[in-house]
């Protein structure tokens, strides 16, 4: 069952998810650079956002495995995370 069908059959009191889907599509279509183009499809992002709104989640992370690992690493071991990021930044600067 798609989330959009779920919304049409339910009375959502706190936020109109259909408006959220529409706004997500508009934002993603207006801001289309090279990185955005190679990212997730707007429909997938809208569905993820809608699911999190319906579950009343405070936070949603729409990312692949590596960025999610980086978020967890930064939360649990901030010193290690910033050390890795510093090394990556120096390597990128040196390669330029």
PyMOL CGO cylinders between C-alpha atoms (Angstrom):
from pymol import cmd
from pymol.cgo import CYLINDER

trace = [
    CYLINDER, 0.00, 0.00, 0.00, 1.47, 3.32, -1.03, 0.3, 1, 1, 1, 1, 1, 1,
    CYLINDER, 1.47, 3.32, -1.03, 1.66, 6.06, 1.54, 0.3, 1, 1, 1, 1, 1, 1,
    CYLINDER, 1.66, 6.06, 1.54, -0.32, 8.44, -0.67, 0.3, 1, 1, 1, 1, 1, 1,
    CYLINDER, -0.32, 8.44, -0.67, -3.26, 5.96, -0.67, 0.3, 1, 1, 1, 1, 1, 1,
    CYLINDER, -3.26, 5.96, -0.67, -2.96, 5.73, 3.11, 0.3, 1, 1, 1, 1, 1, 1,
    CYLINDER, -2.96, 5.73, 3.11, -3.20, 9.51, 3.44, 0.3, 1, 1, 1, 1, 1, 1,
    CYLINDER, -3.20, 9.51, 3.44, -6.28, 9.70, 1.23, 0.3, 1, 1, 1, 1, 1, 1,
    CYLINDER, -6.28, 9.70, 1.23, -8.04, 7.15, 3.44, 0.3, 1, 1, 1, 1, 1, 1,
    CYLINDER, -8.04, 7.15, 3.44, -7.07, 8.75, 6.79, 0.3, 1, 1, 1, 1, 1, 1,
    CYLINDER, -7.07, 8.75, 6.79, -7.89, 12.03, 8.47, 0.3, 1, 1, 1, 1, 1, 1,
    CYLINDER, -7.89, 12.03, 8.47, -4.46, 13.50, 9.30, 0.3, 1, 1, 1, 1, 1, 1,
    CYLINDER, -4.46, 13.50, 9.30, -4.91, 16.27, 11.88, 0.3, 1, 1, 1, 1, 1, 1,
    CYLINDER, -4.91, 16.27, 11.88, -1.44, 17.74, 12.40, 0.3, 1, 1, 1, 1, 1, 1,
    CYLINDER, -1.44, 17.74, 12.40, -0.17, 18.41, 8.86, 0.3, 1, 1, 1, 1, 1, 1,
    CYLINDER, -0.17, 18.41, 8.86, -1.50, 17.88, 5.38, 0.3, 1, 1, 1, 1, 1, 1,
    CYLINDER, -1.50, 17.88, 5.38, 0.96, 15.34, 3.91, 0.3, 1, 1, 1, 1, 1, 1,
    CYLINDER, 0.96, 15.34, 3.91, -0.27, 15.98, 0.37, 0.3, 1, 1, 1, 1, 1, 1,
    CYLINDER, -0.27, 15.98, 0.37, 0.95, 19.56, 0.66, 0.3, 1, 1, 1, 1, 1, 1,
    CYLINDER, 0.95, 19.56, 0.66, 4.29, 18.25, 1.94, 0.3, 1, 1, 1, 1, 1, 1,
    CYLINDER, 4.29, 18.25, 1.94, 4.63, 15.94, -1.08, 0.3, 1, 1, 1, 1, 1, 1,
    CYLINDER, 4.63, 15.94, -1.08, 3.79, 18.78, -3.42, 0.3, 1, 1, 1, 1, 1, 1,
    CYLINDER, 3.79, 18.78, -3.42, 6.29, 21.15, -1.80, 0.3, 1, 1, 1, 1, 1, 1,
    CYLINDER, 6.29, 21.15, -1.80, 8.99, 18.47, -1.84, 0.3, 1, 1, 1, 1, 1, 1,
    CYLINDER, 8.99, 18.47, -1.84, 8.46, 17.92, -5.57, 0.3, 1, 1, 1, 1, 1, 1,
    CYLINDER, 8.46, 17.92, -5.57, 8.58, 21.67, -6.26, 0.3, 1, 1, 1, 1, 1, 1,
    CYLINDER, 8.58, 21.67, -6.26, 11.75, 22.19, -4.23, 0.3, 1, 1, 1, 1, 1, 1,
    CYLINDER, 11.75, 22.19, -4.23, 13.51, 19.22, -5.77, 0.3, 1, 1, 1, 1, 1, 1,
    CYLINDER, 13.51, 19.22, -5.77, 12.53, 20.21, -9.30, 0.3, 1, 1, 1, 1, 1, 1,
    CYLINDER, 12.53, 20.21, -9.30, 13.60, 23.85, -8.86, 0.3, 1, 1, 1, 1, 1, 1,
    CYLINDER, 13.60, 23.85, -8.86, 16.97, 23.04, -7.30, 0.3, 1, 1, 1, 1, 1, 1,
    CYLINDER, 16.97, 23.04, -7.30, 18.49, 20.63, -9.82, 0.3, 1, 1, 1, 1, 1, 1,
    CYLINDER, 18.49, 20.63, -9.82, 22.27, 20.81, -9.83, 0.3, 1, 1, 1, 1, 1, 1,
    CYLINDER, 22.27, 20.81, -9.83, 24.68, 17.99, -10.72, 0.3, 1, 1, 1, 1, 1, 1,
    CYLINDER, 24.68, 17.99, -10.72, 24.68, 16.52, -7.21, 0.3, 1, 1, 1, 1, 1, 1,
    CYLINDER, 24.68, 16.52, -7.21, 20.90, 16.71, -6.85, 0.3, 1, 1, 1, 1, 1, 1,
    CYLINDER, 20.90, 16.71, -6.85, 20.44, 15.14, -10.28, 0.3, 1, 1, 1, 1, 1, 1,
    CYLINDER, 20.44, 15.14, -10.28, 22.43, 12.07, -9.27, 0.3, 1, 1, 1, 1, 1, 1,
    CYLINDER, 22.43, 12.07, -9.27, 20.61, 11.72, -5.94, 0.3, 1, 1, 1, 1, 1, 1,
    CYLINDER, 20.61, 11.72, -5.94, 17.37, 10.08, -4.91, 0.3, 1, 1, 1, 1, 1, 1,
    CYLINDER, 17.37, 10.08, -4.91, 14.22, 10.43, -6.99, 0.3, 1, 1, 1, 1, 1, 1,
    CYLINDER, 14.22, 10.43, -6.99, 11.81, 13.16, -5.77, 0.3, 1, 1, 1, 1, 1, 1,
    CYLINDER, 11.81, 13.16, -5.77, 9.00, 10.61, -5.35, 0.3, 1, 1, 1, 1, 1, 1,
    CYLINDER, 9.00, 10.61, -5.35, 11.18, 8.47, -3.07, 0.3, 1, 1, 1, 1, 1, 1,
    CYLINDER, 11.18, 8.47, -3.07, 12.18, 11.49, -0.95, 0.3, 1, 1, 1, 1, 1, 1,
    CYLINDER, 12.18, 11.49, -0.95, 8.57, 12.65, -0.70, 0.3, 1, 1, 1, 1, 1, 1,
    CYLINDER, 8.57, 12.65, -0.70, 7.46, 9.16, 0.38, 0.3, 1, 1, 1, 1, 1, 1,
    CYLINDER, 7.46, 9.16, 0.38, 10.19, 9.02, 3.06, 0.3, 1, 1, 1, 1, 1, 1,
    CYLINDER, 10.19, 9.02, 3.06, 9.22, 12.44, 4.39, 0.3, 1, 1, 1, 1, 1, 1,
    CYLINDER, 9.22, 12.44, 4.39, 5.55, 11.53, 4.39, 0.3, 1, 1, 1, 1, 1, 1,
    CYLINDER, 5.55, 11.53, 4.39, 6.21, 8.27, 6.27, 0.3, 1, 1, 1, 1, 1, 1,
    CYLINDER, 6.21, 8.27, 6.27, 8.18, 10.13, 8.91, 0.3, 1, 1, 1, 1, 1, 1,
    CYLINDER, 8.18, 10.13, 8.91, 5.42, 12.73, 9.29, 0.3, 1, 1, 1, 1, 1, 1,
    CYLINDER, 5.42, 12.73, 9.29, 2.77, 10.03, 9.65, 0.3, 1, 1, 1, 1, 1, 1,
    CYLINDER, 2.77, 10.03, 9.65, 4.90, 8.24, 12.28, 0.3, 1, 1, 1, 1, 1, 1,
    CYLINDER, 4.90, 8.24, 12.28, 5.48, 11.62, 13.97, 0.3, 1, 1, 1, 1, 1, 1,
    CYLINDER, 5.48, 11.62, 13.97, 9.24, 11.10, 13.89, 0.3, 1, 1, 1, 1, 1, 1,
    CYLINDER, 9.24, 11.10, 13.89, 11.32, 14.07, 14.99, 0.3, 1, 1, 1, 1, 1, 1,
    CYLINDER, 11.32, 14.07, 14.99, 14.10, 13.39, 12.52, 0.3, 1, 1, 1, 1, 1, 1,
    CYLINDER, 14.10, 13.39, 12.52, 14.47, 11.72, 9.14, 0.3, 1, 1, 1, 1, 1, 1,
    CYLINDER, 14.47, 11.72, 9.14, 17.71, 10.83, 7.38, 0.3, 1, 1, 1, 1, 1, 1,
    CYLINDER, 17.71, 10.83, 7.38, 17.42, 10.10, 3.69, 0.3, 1, 1, 1, 1, 1, 1,
    CYLINDER, 17.42, 10.10, 3.69, 20.89, 8.95, 2.73, 0.3, 1, 1, 1, 1, 1, 1,
    CYLINDER, 20.89, 8.95, 2.73, 22.87, 5.96, 1.59, 0.3, 1, 1, 1, 1, 1, 1,
    CYLINDER, 22.87, 5.96, 1.59, 24.88, 3.74, 3.94, 0.3, 1, 1, 1, 1, 1, 1,
    CYLINDER, 24.88, 3.74, 3.94, 28.10, 5.81, 4.07, 0.3, 1, 1, 1, 1, 1, 1,
    CYLINDER, 28.10, 5.81, 4.07, 26.54, 9.13, 5.14, 0.3, 1, 1, 1, 1, 1, 1,
    CYLINDER, 26.54, 9.13, 5.14, 24.42, 7.34, 7.74, 0.3, 1, 1, 1, 1, 1, 1,
    CYLINDER, 24.42, 7.34, 7.74, 27.59, 5.74, 9.14, 0.3, 1, 1, 1, 1, 1, 1,
    CYLINDER, 27.59, 5.74, 9.14, 29.21, 9.18, 9.26, 0.3, 1, 1, 1, 1, 1, 1,
    CYLINDER, 29.21, 9.18, 9.26, 26.26, 10.53, 11.25, 0.3, 1, 1, 1, 1, 1, 1,
    CYLINDER, 26.26, 10.53, 11.25, 26.50, 7.66, 13.74, 0.3, 1, 1, 1, 1, 1, 1,
    CYLINDER, 26.50, 7.66, 13.74, 30.28, 8.04, 13.95, 0.3, 1, 1, 1, 1, 1, 1,
    CYLINDER, 30.28, 8.04, 13.95, 29.96, 11.77, 14.64, 0.3, 1, 1, 1, 1, 1, 1,
    CYLINDER, 29.96, 11.77, 14.64, 27.40, 11.11, 17.34, 0.3, 1, 1, 1, 1, 1, 1,
    CYLINDER, 27.40, 11.11, 17.34, 29.30, 8.35, 19.12, 0.3, 1, 1, 1, 1, 1, 1,
    CYLINDER, 29.30, 8.35, 19.12, 32.93, 9.36, 18.48, 0.3, 1, 1, 1, 1, 1, 1,
    CYLINDER, 32.93, 9.36, 18.48, 33.12, 13.05, 17.49, 0.3, 1, 1, 1, 1, 1, 1,
    CYLINDER, 33.12, 13.05, 17.49, 36.92, 13.26, 17.88, 0.3, 1, 1, 1, 1, 1, 1,
    CYLINDER, 36.92, 13.26, 17.88, 37.46, 10.34, 15.53, 0.3, 1, 1, 1, 1, 1, 1,
    CYLINDER, 37.46, 10.34, 15.53, 34.96, 11.77, 13.02, 0.3, 1, 1, 1, 1, 1, 1,
    CYLINDER, 34.96, 11.77, 13.02, 36.64, 15.19, 12.92, 0.3, 1, 1, 1, 1, 1, 1,
    CYLINDER, 36.64, 15.19, 12.92, 40.08, 13.57, 12.65, 0.3, 1, 1, 1, 1, 1, 1,
    CYLINDER, 40.08, 13.57, 12.65, 38.92, 11.57, 9.60, 0.3, 1, 1, 1, 1, 1, 1,
    CYLINDER, 38.92, 11.57, 9.60, 37.31, 14.64, 8.03, 0.3, 1, 1, 1, 1, 1, 1,
    CYLINDER, 37.31, 14.64, 8.03, 40.47, 16.68, 8.59, 0.3, 1, 1, 1, 1, 1, 1,
    CYLINDER, 40.47, 16.68, 8.59, 42.57, 14.00, 6.86, 0.3, 1, 1, 1, 1, 1, 1,
    CYLINDER, 42.57, 14.00, 6.86, 40.12, 13.90, 3.94, 0.3, 1, 1, 1, 1, 1, 1,
    CYLINDER, 40.12, 13.90, 3.94, 40.17, 17.68, 3.59, 0.3, 1, 1, 1, 1, 1, 1,
    CYLINDER, 40.17, 17.68, 3.59, 43.98, 17.75, 3.55, 0.3, 1, 1, 1, 1, 1, 1,
    CYLINDER, 43.98, 17.75, 3.55, 44.07, 14.98, 0.94, 0.3, 1, 1, 1, 1, 1, 1,
    CYLINDER, 44.07, 14.98, 0.94, 41.56, 16.83, -1.27, 0.3, 1, 1, 1, 1, 1, 1,
    CYLINDER, 41.56, 16.83, -1.27, 43.53, 20.08, -0.96, 0.3, 1, 1, 1, 1, 1, 1,
    CYLINDER, 43.53, 20.08, -0.96, 46.77, 18.28, -1.81, 0.3, 1, 1, 1, 1, 1, 1,
    CYLINDER, 46.77, 18.28, -1.81, 45.22, 16.57, -4.87, 0.3, 1, 1, 1, 1, 1, 1,
    CYLINDER, 45.22, 16.57, -4.87, 44.03, 19.88, -6.31, 0.3, 1, 1, 1, 1, 1, 1,
]
cmd.load_cgo(trace, "trace")
